[in-house]
Amino acid sequence: MDNRRIFETVNMIANENLDLRTTTMGISLLDCIDGDSDRACQKIYDKITTKAQNLVKVAEDIETEFGIPIANKRITVTPISLIAAASGDEDYVKYALTLEKAAEAVGVDLIGGFSALVHKGYQNGDRTLIKSIPEALNQTSRVCASVNVGSTRSGINMDAVKEMGEVVIQNEALDPLLNGRLVIFCNAVEDNPFMAGGFHGVGESDVALNVGVSGPDVVKTALEKVRGKSMDVVAETIKQTAFKVTRMGQLVGQEASEQLGVDFGIVDLSLAPTPAQGDSVANILEEIGLESVGTHGTTAALAMLNDAVKKGGIMACSHVGGLSGAFIPESEDAGMIEAAEKGILTFDKLEAMTAVCSVGLDMIAVPGDTPATTISGMIADEAAIGMINNKTTAVRVIPVPGKTVGEDIEFGGLFGRAPIMAVHEASSAAMVNRGGRIPAPVHSFKN
């Protein structure tokens, strides 16, 4: 690498909020299955604390050696519904507490994988896990949960959609912030290093290291230099910037996996905003030429951004995976918050934007009296967008007790704050209560 590129990277880190958002170790727990849940939990604890014992130290050593900030160190595991099903236990809170204890022992921020995959139906472990989610999250602080309710190949499990709306409301009754650690997916990926939706898929190797790279401010700064240029130039600038950022992620991922003695998995280049000033996807869209995110043209600008990020990433690294694109969480992006407070960015516009971004309705605060069936309707809509477009979509929505439109809630930390967004008052209950399955689309049959 020549001196110009070295100084360019140093400037990105020092002045443009470039960081490695997460190093996430994925650990298979398939060899921890046991009919005795106490033995299974001991195996889980032993494997996590053995495989990940040096994860934080290695990440910190790399930060020092390369001068690249690594914001989070995390773990994902095999969906617990698959591991715990053999036990016959009536709830899986014990497994969540084991994950919490192991995460604390190795010093990671979060651990994902209290998960179930029910896109085509339930096995007994799935039902038990979903029933356990509220109490499992309530008794832990690092454990993250996710449920996949649909896929392009199998359609949408509307029984699960209904149930997950009810789980969101149960979480609200305990603590609304619990829903910040619960994601409901369609087309969930097996190598997602980001939380709260990460889990380690059954097709993954025994242990793998995945990295998530971010840097919205880096992209915005690059676009400031091409103001007034055509959209072709804008797309090329984003692509070249994504290339540079991804190469940094690959360097760190390969070095960390080698030091840890595990497989290098993927680099996930996702523009993941934070509440920090300038670290905003909304500001990128506004730099492209929108007076405010949420106005007409927002979906087109976001589609181009997401595509250019992916193109730059795959040019830089053969193993790009996870979600890779742009995240649009309401509460974690200062620009999104401002546009929502002005009434320019609405719930319906955010839903339209999810058709072309990396995930879905993310960290959106809604009135506390929103019915469970309305939440389920939101989940069904997002799952339909994912199913038809063959992409990952998700819902992470936060009903806030006692709050209504025009107020806001302060989450703190990376979650930031969120204005309470208006939702439609007309009921979705009759549709949601039908249950059953929405069939897979005709274009899913590609064999």
C-alpha positions in Angstrom: 0.0 0.0 0.0 1.4 3.4 -1.0 1.8 6.4 1.4 -1.2 8.2 -0.2 -3.6 5.3 0.6 -2.2 5.0 4.1 -2.7 8.6 4.9 -6.2 8.4 3.3 -7.2 5.6 5.6 -5.7 7.4 8.6 -7.8 10.5 7.7 -11.0 8.3 7.4 -10.4 7.0 10.9 -9.4 10.3 12.5 -11.9 12.6 10.9 -14.7 10.6 9.3 -15.8 8.1 11.9 -14.5 5.1 10.0 -14.4 2.0 12.2 -14.8 -1.7 12.2 -18.2 -1.9 13.7 -18.0 -5.4 14.9 -15.8 -8.5 15.0 -18.3 -11.4 15.5 -17.3 -15.0 16.2 -19.9 -17.5 15.0 -19.8 -20.7 17.1 -21.7 -23.9 16.2 -23.5 -25.5 19.2 -24.7 -28.6 17.3 -22.3 -30.8 19.3 -23.8 -29.4 22.6 -27.2 -31.0 22.1 -28.2 -33.2 25.1 -31.4 -34.5 26.4 -30.4 -33.2 29.8 -30.7 -29.4 29.7 -28.2 -29.0 32.6 -25.5 -31.0 30.7 -26.4 -29.1 27.4 -26.0 -25.7 29.1 -22.6 -26.8 30.6 -21.4 -27.9 27.2 -22.6 -24.6 25.7 -20.8 -22.5 28.3 -17.6 -24.6 28.0 -17.5 -24.4 24.2 -18.2 -20.6 24.0 -15.7 -19.7 26.7 -13.0 -22.0 25.1 -13.5 -20.9 21.5 -14.0 -17.2 22.3 -11.6 -16.8 25.2 -9.2 -14.7 23.2 -11.6 -12.8 20.9 -11.6 -9.5 22.8 -7.8 -9.6 23.4 -7.1 -10.3 19.8 -9.4 -7.5 18.6 -7.8 -5.0 21.1 -4.3 -6.1 19.9 -5.3 -5.4 16.3 -6.8 -2.1 17.2 -3.4 -1.1 18.7 -1.3 -2.6 15.9 -3.2 -1.2 12.9 -4.8 1.9 14.6 -8.3 0.8 13.4 -11.0 1.2 16.0 -13.2 -2.0 16.6 -16.4 -0.8 18.2 -17.9 -4.1 19.3 -16.8 -7.6 19.9 -19.7 -10.1 19.6 -20.7 -13.8 19.4 -23.3 -15.6 17.4 -24.4 -19.2 18.0 -26.6 -21.9 16.4 -30.3 -21.1 16.9 -31.1 -22.3 20.4 -34.5 -23.7 19.3 -32.5 -26.4 17.5 -30.1 -27.1 20.4 -32.7 -27.1 23.2 -35.4 -29.1 21.5 -33.9 -32.4 22.7 -34.3 -31.4 26.4 -38.1 -31.4 26.6 -37.9 -28.4 28.9 -41.0 -26.2 29.1 -39.0 -23.0 28.7 -35.5 -22.1 27.5 -34.7 -19.2 29.9 -32.0 -21.5 31.3 -30.3 -21.5 27.9 -30.5 -17.7 27.7 -28.9 -17.3 31.1 -26.1 -19.7 30.0 -25.4 -17.5 26.9 -25.4 -14.4 29.1 -22.9 -16.0 31.6 -20.6 -17.1 28.7 -20.8 -13.7 27.0 -19.9 -12.0 30.3 -17.0 -14.4 30.9 -15.3 -13.7 27.6 -16.1 -10.0 27.7 -18.2 -9.5 24.5 -20.9 -6.9 24.1 -23.7 -9.0 22.8 -24.5 -12.6 21.9 -27.0 -13.5 19.3 -28.7 -16.8 18.6 -31.7 -17.1 21.0 -33.4 -17.8 17.7 -36.0 -19.9 15.8 -36.4 -20.5 12.1 -40.2 -21.0 11.5 -40.6 -19.8 7.9 -42.4 -23.0 6.9 -43.6 -24.3 10.2 -42.8 -25.1 13.8 -40.9 -27.9 15.5 -41.5 -28.3 19.2 -38.3 -26.4 20.2 -39.5 -23.4 18.1 -42.7 -23.0 20.0 -40.9 -23.2 23.4 -38.3 -20.7 22.4 -40.7 -18.1 21.1 -42.8 -18.5 24.3 -39.6 -18.0 26.3 -38.4 -14.8 24.5 -39.9 -12.2 26.9 -38.5 -13.7 30.1 -35.2 -14.6 28.5 -34.6 -11.0 27.4 -35.9 -9.7 30.7 -33.4 -11.7 32.7 -30.4 -10.9 30.5 -28.7 -7.8 29.1 -26.4 -9.2 26.3 -28.6 -11.9 24.8 -30.3 -11.1 21.4 -33.3 -12.9 19.9 -34.5 -13.4 16.4 -37.2 -15.3 14.6 -37.4 -16.0 10.8 -41.1 -16.0 9.8 -40.8 -16.2 6.0 -38.6 -16.8 3.0 -38.9 -16.5 -0.8 -38.7 -20.2 -1.1 -41.3 -21.1 1.5 -43.7 -18.2 1.8 -44.8 -16.5 5.1 -45.8 -18.4 8.2 -48.8 -16.2 9.3 -49.2 -18.2 12.5 -45.7 -17.1 13.5 -46.4 -13.5 12.3 -49.4 -13.3 14.7 -47.4 -14.8 17.6 -44.5 -12.5 17.1 -46.8 -9.5 17.3 -48.0 -10.8 20.7 -44.4 -11.3 21.8 -43.6 -7.7 21.0 -46.5 -6.5 23.2 -45.4 -8.9 26.0 -41.9 -7.4 25.9 -43.4 -4.0 26.1 -45.2 -4.9 29.3 -41.9 -5.9 30.9 -39.7 -3.2 29.5 -40.1 -1.6 26.0 -36.3 -1.7 25.4 -36.4 -5.5 25.4 -37.7 -5.1 21.8 -34.4 -3.5 20.9 -32.9 -7.0 21.2 -35.6 -8.8 19.2 -35.6 -9.0 15.3 -38.3 -10.7 13.2 -37.0 -11.6 9.8 -37.9 -12.8 6.4 -35.0 -14.4 4.5 -32.6 -14.2 7.4 -29.0 -14.8 6.5 -26.7 -17.3 8.3 -23.6 -15.1 8.6 -24.9 -11.8 9.9 -22.3 -10.2 12.2 -24.7 -7.4 13.3 -27.1 -7.4 16.2 -29.7 -8.0 17.3 -30.4 -10.4 14.4 -27.2 -12.4 14.2 -27.1 -16.1 14.6 -24.7 -18.8 13.4 -26.3 -20.9 10.6 -26.3 -24.7 10.5 -24.4 -24.5 7.2 -21.5 -22.5 8.7 -18.2 -24.0 9.8 -17.7 -25.0 13.5 -16.2 -21.6 14.3 -15.8 -18.6 12.0 -15.0 -14.9 12.4 -17.2 -12.4 10.5 -16.6 -8.7 10.5 -18.9 -5.8 10.0 -17.5 -2.6 8.6 -19.3 0.8 8.6 -18.5 4.4 7.7 -21.4 6.6 6.6 -19.4 9.7 7.2 -16.7 8.4 4.9 -19.2 8.1 2.0 -20.7 11.5 2.7 -17.3 13.2 2.7 -16.4 11.5 -0.6 -19.7 12.8 -2.1 -19.1 16.3 -1.0 -16.2 16.4 -3.6 -18.6 15.6 -6.5 -21.4 18.0 -5.9 -23.3 18.9 -9.1 -21.9 15.9 -10.9 -24.2 13.3 -12.6 -25.7 10.3 -10.8 -23.2 8.1 -12.7 -20.4 9.9 -10.9 -22.2 9.7 -7.6 -22.6 5.9 -7.9 -19.0 5.4 -9.0 -17.7 7.5 -6.0 -19.8 5.4 -3.6 -18.5 2.2 -5.2 -14.8 3.3 -4.9 -15.3 4.4 -1.3 -17.0 1.1 -0.4 -14.0 -0.7 -2.0 -11.5 1.0 0.3 -13.6 0.4 3.4 -14.1 -3.3 2.6 -10.4 -3.9 2.0 -9.8 -2.6 5.5 -12.4 -5.0 6.9 -10.8 -7.9 5.0 -7.4 -7.1 6.4 -8.7 -7.1 10.0 -10.8 -10.2 9.5 -8.0 -12.3 8.0 -5.5 -11.2 10.7 -7.9 -11.8 13.5 -9.1 -15.2 12.3 -5.4 -16.3 11.8 -4.5 -15.2 15.3 -7.6 -17.0 16.7 -7.0 -20.1 14.7 -10.5 -20.1 13.2 -12.0 -19.8 9.7 -12.4 -16.3 8.2 -16.0 -16.0 7.3 -17.2 -12.8 5.6 -17.0 -9.1 5.5 -20.3 -7.3 5.9 -20.1 -3.8 4.6 -23.2 -2.2 6.0 -23.5 1.6 6.4 -24.7 1.3 10.0 -25.4 4.8 11.5 -25.0 5.9 15.1 -26.4 8.9 16.9 -23.0 10.6 16.5 -23.1 13.7 14.4 -22.1 13.0 10.8 -22.4 9.2 11.2 -25.7 9.2 9.3 -27.2 7.4 6.3 -29.8 10.2 6.0 -27.0 12.7 5.6 -25.6 10.7 2.6 -29.0 10.8 0.9 -29.3 14.5 1.5 -25.8 15.0 0.1 -27.0 13.2 -3.0 -29.5 16.1 -3.4 -32.5 15.6 -1.2 -33.5 18.6 1.0 -34.6 16.1 3.6 -34.6 12.3 3.8 -38.2 11.1 3.4 -39.1 13.5 0.5 -39.8 12.3 -3.0 -36.7 10.7 -4.5 -35.6 9.2 -1.3 -36.2 5.6 -2.3 -34.4 6.1 -5.6 -31.3 7.6 -3.9 -31.3 4.8 -1.3 -31.6 2.1 -4.0 -28.5 3.6 -5.8 -26.6 3.9 -2.5 -27.3 0.3 -1.5 -26.4 -1.1 -4.9 -23.2 0.9 -5.2 -22.1 -0.2 -1.7 -22.6 -3.9 -2.7 -20.7 -3.5 -6.0 -17.7 -1.8 -4.2 -17.7 -4.5 -1.6 -17.6 -7.5 -3.9 -14.8 -5.9 -5.9 -12.7 -5.6 -2.8 -13.3 -9.0 -1.2 -14.3 -12.5 -2.4 -16.1 -13.2 0.8 -18.7 -10.4 1.2 -21.8 -11.6 3.0 -24.1 -10.8 5.9 -26.5 -8.0 4.9 -24.1 -5.6 3.2 -25.8 -2.3 2.2 -27.4 0.5 4.1 -29.3 0.4 7.4 -32.1 2.9 8.1 -32.9 2.7 11.8 -35.0 5.6 12.9 -33.5 6.0 16.4 -29.8 5.4 15.6 -29.5 8.0 12.8 -29.5 11.7 13.7 -30.7 12.7 10.2 -33.6 10.2 10.3 -34.6 11.5 13.8 -34.7 15.1 12.5 -36.7 14.2 9.4 -39.2 12.2 11.5 -39.6 15.0 14.0 -40.4 17.4 11.1 -43.0 14.9 9.8 -41.2 14.5 6.5 -40.1 10.9 7.2 -43.2 8.8 7.9 -43.8 5.2 8.7 -45.1 4.4 5.3 -42.1 6.1 3.6 -39.8 4.0 5.7 -41.6 0.9 4.7 -41.1 1.9 1.0 -37.4 2.4 1.6 -37.1 -1.1 3.1 -37.8 -2.5 -0.4 -34.3 -1.3 -1.6 -32.1 -1.2 1.6 -30.4 -3.9 3.5 -32.9 -4.7 6.2 -36.3 -3.3 7.2 -38.3 -1.4 9.8 -35.6 -0.9 12.4 -35.8 0.6 15.8 -39.0 2.5 15.1 -40.9 3.8 18.2 -44.7 3.6 18.0 -47.5 4.5 20.4 -47.8 2.2 23.4 -51.4 1.4 22.7 -50.7 -0.1 19.3 -52.5 -3.5 19.2 -50.5 -6.8 18.7 -52.4 -7.4 15.5 -51.2 -4.1 14.1 -47.6 -5.1 14.9 -48.3 -8.4 13.2 -49.5 -6.5 10.2 -46.3 -4.6 10.0 -44.3 -7.8 10.2 -46.5 -9.3 7.4 -45.9 -6.3 5.2 -42.1 -6.4 5.7 -42.0 -10.2 5.2 -43.9 -9.8 1.9 -41.4 -7.2 0.7 -38.6 -9.6 1.5 -40.3 -12.6 0.0 -41.3 -11.0 -3.3 -37.9 -9.2 -3.8 -35.8 -12.2 -2.7 -34.0 -10.0 0.0 -33.7 -9.9 3.7 -36.2 -7.8 5.5 -36.9 -7.4 9.2 -38.9 -5.6 11.9 -37.5 -4.2 15.1 -40.3 -2.0 16.4 -40.7 -0.5 19.9 -44.2 0.2 21.3 -43.6 2.7 24.2 -46.1 2.7 27.1 -47.8 6.0 27.8 -46.3 7.7 24.7 -48.1 9.0 21.7 -47.3 10.7 18.4 -45.4 13.9 18.9 -43.5 12.7 21.9 -40.2 10.8 21.9 -38.2 8.3 23.9 -34.6 8.4 24.9 -33.0 4.9 24.5 -29.4 6.0 25.3 -26.1 4.7 23.9 -26.0 3.4 20.4 -29.9 3.2 20.3 -30.1 7.0 20.5 -33.6 8.4 20.7 -36.8 8.1 18.6 -39.8 10.3 17.9 -43.0 8.3 18.3 -44.3 7.6 14.8 -47.9 7.5 13.7 -49.4 4.1 12.7 -52.6 3.4 10.9 -55.6 3.1 13.2 -57.6 0.8 10.9 -57.4 -2.8 12.1 -55.5 -5.6 10.6 -56.9 -8.2 13.1 -59.2 -10.1 10.8 -56.4 -10.8 8.3 -53.8 -11.6 11.0 -56.2 -14.0 12.8 -56.7 -16.1 9.7 -53.3 -17.7 10.3 -52.0 -20.3 7.9 -49.3 -19.6 5.3 -49.0 -17.1 2.5 -47.6 -19.3 -0.4 -44.2 -18.7 -1.9 -44.2 -16.5 -5.1 -44.1 -18.2 -8.5 -40.6 -16.9 -9.2 -39.2 -18.8 -6.2 -39.2 -22.0 -8.3 -35.9 -21.9 -10.0 -34.7 -25.5 -10.0 
